[in-house]
């Protein structure tokens, strides 16, 4: 049975039709100065899904154009680019106050079989041996600014258990790689499109932070400005987000005030179910000191 925070996320990703190929979604305040990028990606994918019958998404590519305001709804306009025999393509523009904040192109495919191979799943401790990331924030709640303390320590719809977990207020230098076990914090409906939309929401969380790890800084570091510039997802195989998935992220490069990260997502049996990539803005005042 889904708990309240999971049900709220499911509702958040359901959009209200407001015209032909136009939808409106509510926003979620997570304590950040702008709307969470994963929310916009998940809602944009949900908008595109509503324009198709049976085909499922296999890839999406998004560009973040402007910061979103978490206190106001977002409008989504879908353009039908193509409906072929096997593939369909949709373009989605997310807007607030009449200005675009995200542009997404998503491709959908009818079910087919073919050749198969994949990378091996890394051998890391299972989620049962790790503590929830939320416990870290609760253990160090006195270091969180009071105005956002309740938001950072509240129950979340997605549970994260990080192999390389550390105090976000006193991070250590490390290699640019992290392993996160992720799972919905309750049961989800048996609808693969809900699982895909929710995974799209989830993949933006903690992803770009991988590029900070070699520098010993975290999102809580004063003087840090960080924002996603683009985000891509490829869905390879069916999965269930209400069972544990392993999100493996690494950052092969950071330069020019940008960090690049890439990810692979495996289910508990070792199947590679999705891949991700992202580039983000990283400006740190300490670079000029």
Secondary structure as GFF3:
##gff-version 3
##sequence-region A 1 289
A	DSSP	alpha_helix	4	12	.	.	.	ID=ss1
A	DSSP	beta_strand	16	19	.	.	.	ID=ss2
A	DSSP	beta_strand	22	25	.	.	.	ID=ss3
A	DSSP	alpha_helix	37	49	.	.	.	ID=ss4
A	DSSP	beta_strand	56	64	.	.	.	ID=ss5
A	DSSP	beta_strand	74	83	.	.	.	ID=ss6
A	DSSP	beta_strand	87	96	.	.	.	ID=ss7
A	DSSP	beta_strand	99	109	.	.	.	ID=ss8
A	DSSP	three_ten_helix	127	129	.	.	.	ID=ss9
A	DSSP	alpha_helix	133	139	.	.	.	ID=ss10
A	DSSP	three_ten_helix	141	143	.	.	.	ID=ss11
A	DSSP	alpha_helix	146	153	.	.	.	ID=ss12
A	DSSP	beta_strand	158	162	.	.	.	ID=ss13
A	DSSP	beta_strand	177	184	.	.	.	ID=ss14
A	DSSP	alpha_helix	192	202	.	.	.	ID=ss15
A	DSSP	three_ten_helix	208	215	.	.	.	ID=ss16
A	DSSP	beta_strand	224	235	.	.	.	ID=ss17
A	DSSP	beta_strand	245	255	.	.	.	ID=ss18
A	DSSP	beta_strand	258	267	.	.	.	ID=ss19
A	DSSP	beta_strand	272	284	.	.	.	ID=ss20
A	DSSP	three_ten_helix	285	288	.	.	.	ID=ss21
###
